Each structure stands twice: as C-alpha cells, then as structure tokens.
C-alpha cells in the first residue's frame, strides 16, 4: 500500500489474498475490523489512512472497469 509507516500490515493483506493494489478495491471497511481484530488491532490513524486509500482505489479502478 502507498501509506507510509504501516508496511507492517502488508502481511495481513497478503494472507487474505489481497496481493495487488487493484485487488484491494474489493475490500470493504468492515473487512478491516475482521482482518485486524485483536491482537493485531489497527490504530485509529492507520484505519483512517487505509480507509481513505481504499476509497481512492475504488474511484481509480472502478472508473476504468466501467469504461472498458
């Protein structure tokens, strides 16, 4: 992910099958709570940053799929 300082989370995403930025467009905010339940709980700032990044990915990749 393009969010500085939270590279530690990439292993969790990859373990769930999200191996590319494009695949993350299908991730919902509720999935974050499931994926990062205790003891790997997200810090509030991390969740906000990831949620914003997911919104941007959905806009970026969602538009391309509609136009193809």
SVG drawing of the C-alpha trace seen along z (x, -y; Angstrom):
<svg xmlns="http://www.w3.org/2000/svg" viewBox="-19 -9 26 25">
<polyline fill="none" stroke="black" stroke-width="0.4" points="0.0,0.0 1.1,-3.5 0.6,-4.6 4.0,-5.4 4.7,-3.9 2.3,-1.0 4.2,1.6 3.8,4.0 0.2,4.5 1.1,5.9 1.5,9.4 -2.1,9.4 -3.5,8.2 -1.4,10.7 -2.5,13.6 -6.1,12.7 -5.4,12.8 -5.1,9.1 -1.8,9.2 -2.2,6.1 -3.5,2.5 -6.2,3.3 -7.4,6.3 -7.9,4.0 -10.8,2.2 -13.0,5.1 -12.1,4.7 -14.8,3.1 -14.3,1.1 -16.0,3.8 -13.4,6.3 -10.7,4.2 -12.2,4.8 -12.3,8.5 -8.8,8.7 -7.3,6.7 -9.1,7.9 -7.1,8.3 -4.2,8.7 -3.3,7.1 -5.8,4.3 -5.4,1.2 -4.5,-2.1 -7.2,-4.8 -4.8,-6.7 -4.0,-3.6 -7.6,-2.8 -8.4,-6.3 -5.4,-6.2 -6.3,-2.8 -10.0,-3.7 -9.0,-6.8 -6.6,-4.8 -9.4,-2.2 -11.8,-5.0 -9.2,-6.3 -8.5,-2.9 -12.2,-2.2 -12.6,-5.5 -9.4,-4.9 -10.0,-1.3 -13.8,-1.4 -13.9,-4.1 -11.6,-2.1 -13.7,1.1 -16.9,-0.9 -15.2,-2.5 -13.8,0.7"/>
</svg>
